[in-house]
Amino acid sequence: MIFSGVILSFLASASGVVSDPGLILEGAMVYVSADSRPQKHDILVRDGKIAFVGDGVRARRMAPGAARVDLAGSFVFPGWADAHGHLAGLGQSLEVADLRGAASAGEAARRIGAIAAGLPAGNWAQGRGWDQNRWPGEKFPDARDLDVVLPDRPVVARRVDGHAVWVNSAALKAASVGGATRDPEGGRIVRRADGSPSGVLVDRAVDLVQSVMPRASLADFERQILVAAKACAKVGLTQVQDASHYAPEEIATLGRLADAGLLPIRIYATVSNEARDLTGFFARGQRIGGGSDFLTVRAIKVLADGALGSRCFLIIRTIRAIEDSSSLDRTASTRSPAKPGSTAGSSGSTPSETAATVWAWTRSPGPRPRCPTRLPEPGARASSTPRFSH
C-alpha cells in the first residue's frame, strides 16, 4: 500500500470527526512503498489508522494534542501479510512446551509446567522434543518427574522422534493404564522393577493415552486463534491468509472475534471443502469487508497434494528410485453456482497441473466448458491430457 501525506491528510480532515488526539511516531526512516526510497518522516496515527506520513511540523499542526514517540534510529515499514499460514495450528503449537535442549527430566518437566500455567483448568498439558540421550544416565524419564510439577493435571510429552510419549500419573489413571495392562501389539509400556508403568509408552502403546485425550473445544479454538494472532502481530504481521479449511462453527467463531474487535491482525480464512460444510457456506455467502473488515471469508480450501517423504504425492512420471511413487488421488472437486475464490495446496507435478487446469477453467471467458473431472493417468505427459472437455 502506498501512503501519500497529501491524500491521507485530506481524508482525515474531510471526515470532520476526531475521536482521539492521535499518536505521532517521530524521526524514523519510513519505507512508504517498494517503489520509493526510505525517508525520514513522521507518522500520524488516529483512530487506529495512519492519517498522515510526512513533515513533522505539519503532523504536529494537524494533531497538537497527540502523544509523541521518538523513533530516531529506527525504521518503519508497512505491515507484512503472510500468504499461507495455519493460525489454529500455530496456536496449538504455542501451547505445547518445547523440550528440545532440556538438560534433564526435571528441566523438561518445569518447561511443561510453565506452559500449563496459562491453560484453563482441566486442559491436558503437552510437550514435545525430549531426548533422554542428552540427560545424565541416558535413562527414560519417569511419571514421578512430572508429578512433582503437575500432580493433578494430565500431561503428555512426545519424544523428539515422535515414537514415544512420557506421561504423568494423572494421564495413566485417565487411560486406565496400570500394572496389569498388557502391552498392545506393536507397542510397549516401559515398566519399573515392580512391573508398574513408568510413564513412558512406545509406539502403539501411545494410543492407550492418546485415545482418551479430550477433543479440542471451540473455546480451545478461540483461545489458540488469539494466541497465534498476537504472536503474528508481535513480529510485524498484520494479515494472514489462513489455509486451514475451517468448519462452519470455526468460521462463526472467527466472525464473532472480528465483530468484537478482538483480532489484532486481519485474517483471510478458508472454508472446508466438505460437502456438509459448503452447504452452509453457500447459504450464508461470502464475507468481504463486513463489520471491522478484520475477517474475509471468500475462499474454499481444496486439497490436491501429498509429500515425497510419505510417498503419497501425485506425479506425471514415475520416479525410478521410488517404486511405489504412482499416486494417491486426494483431489476434491465441488460444483456450485456461486463464484467464491479458492486456495489449493498441491505437491508433485500432477496436482500442480490439475490446479492449473481448474484455474484456467474458472478464468475462461464466454461460455464455460465443463470442468475436467479426471486426472491424467500415471505416466501421461501433461501436454497429452486435454484441459477441457465439451
C-alpha positions, 0 to 999 in steps of 0.5 A: 500500500502506498501512503501519500501525506497529501491524500491521507491528510485530506481524508482525515480532515474531510471526515470532520470527526476526531475521536482521539488526539492521535499518536505521532511516531517521530524521526524514523526512516519510513519505507512508504512503498517498494517503489520509493526510497526510505525517508525520514518522516513522521507518522500520524496515527488516529483512530487506529489508522495512519492519517498522515506520513510526512513533515513533522511540523505539519503532523504536529499542526494537524494533531497538537494534542497527540502523544509523541514517540521518538523513533530516531534510529529506527525504521518503519515499514508497512505491515507484512501479510503472510500468504499461507499460514495455519493460525489454529495450528500455530496456536496449538503449537504455542501451547505445547512446551518445547523440550528440545535442549532440556538438560534433564527430566526435571528441566523438561518437566518445569518447561511443561509446567510453565506452559500449563500455567496459562491453560484453563483448568482441566486442559491436558498439558503437552510437550514435545522434543525430549531426548533422554540421550542428552540427560545424565544416565541416558535413562527414560524419564519417569511419571514421578518427574512430572508429578512433582510439577503437575500432580493433578493435571494430565500431561503428555510429552512426545519424544523428539522422534515422535515414537514415544510419549512420557506421561504423568500419573494423572494421564495413566489413571485417565487411560486406565493404564496400570500394572496389569495392562498388557502391552498392545501389539506393536507397542510397549509400556516401559515398566519399573522393577515392580512391573508398574508403568513408568510413564513412558509408552512406545509406539502403539502403546501411545494410543492407550493415552492418546485415545482418551485425550479430550477433543479440542473445544471451540473455546480451545479454538478461540483461545489458540486463534488469539494466541497465534494472532498476537504472536503474528502481530508481535513480529510485524504481521498484520494479515494472514491468509489462513489455509486451514479449511475451517468448519462452519462453527470455526468460521462463526467463531472467527466472525464473532472475534472480528465483530468484537474487535478482538483480532489484532491482525486481519485474517483471510480464512478458508472454508472446508471443502466438505460437502456438509460444510459448503452447504452452509457456506453457500447459504450464508455467502461470502464475507468481504469487508463486513463489520471491522473488515478484520475477517474475509471469508471468500475462499474454499480450501481444496486439497490436491497434494501429498509429500515425497517423504510419505510417498503419497504425492501425485506425479506425471512420471514415475520416479525410478528410485521410488517404486511405489511413487504412482499416486494417491488421488486426494483431489476434491472437486465441488460444483456450485453456482456461486463464484467464491475464490479458492486456495489449493495446496498441491505437491508433485507435478500432477496436482500442480497441473490439475490446479492449473487446469481448474484455474484456467477453467474458472478464468475462461471467458464466454461460455464455460466448458465443463470442468475436467473431472479426471486426472491424467493417468500415471505416466501421461505427459501433461501436454497429452491430457486435454484441459477441457472437455465439451 
